[in-house]
Amino acid sequence: MKLQRQITNLNIQLEYQVIVDDMIAMCKSLFTSDLHSIYMCGSVPKGTAIFGESDIDFTIVFIEEVKSYYIETIEHIKAVLQKKYAFVSKVDIAVCSKKDVIINHNEWGFWIQTISICIFGDDLSTKLPLIDADKQLIIMLNKETLHVVERIINKLRFAEKEDEIKSLRRALTKRLIRAMFTLILDKVGYWSDDFDEIRDLLYKYKHKEEHRIRALYFFLENKHSGMDEYLTTVYGIENYIKSELDKL
């Protein structure tokens, strides 16, 4: 089964268009001829962003290999955008080279072609073959999942500020929901970041794990539930995901 593109048309809301324009202008100015193209994913390019809550996600593709000063410059861009547009919860900027996209088809190719849309430059997604929704893709999408989950759990253990705890719990819960979703990607045939849609698909294809799905969505919506109860659920789902990945 071939994965279909998630975003086919740009529909950026007016309040977010200024950020996108600023991002493109800074990249063109700072990277000049090194810049190949820029992409976006998530709610902003789809026009479903929630003012004051949604983050914004960019990917920059460079013509040649990523250099160290690119990373430093990108950190500067992120800081400028975050300060100037405080209503955005977070600015994320991923970077890779044109070669990365072409060679690592199931990794950067997936990111560029399946879940992103080009906002500047030569659109590489149109030059790539459609990606197979198979076991290899599921394994690739989860190669960092368990490490990231453990890293967030460790941060949670030492977090003291309520806002930080809420943010970490939400990030961890979303990560686990997405990981559960990847396990059925070969059956669904397309990527989704709509959590209501993901819930319905999980109930359809993972009905035996209904209790885990219900628990994840409970914690997604209830930020003040007990930490012990939350972590017990997280560990159970983490072990389930690991077990499912081991079977592939």
Order of alpha helices (4+ residues) and beta strands (2+ residues): alpha-beta-alpha-beta-alpha-beta-alpha-alpha-beta-alpha-alpha-alpha-alpha-alpha-alpha-alpha
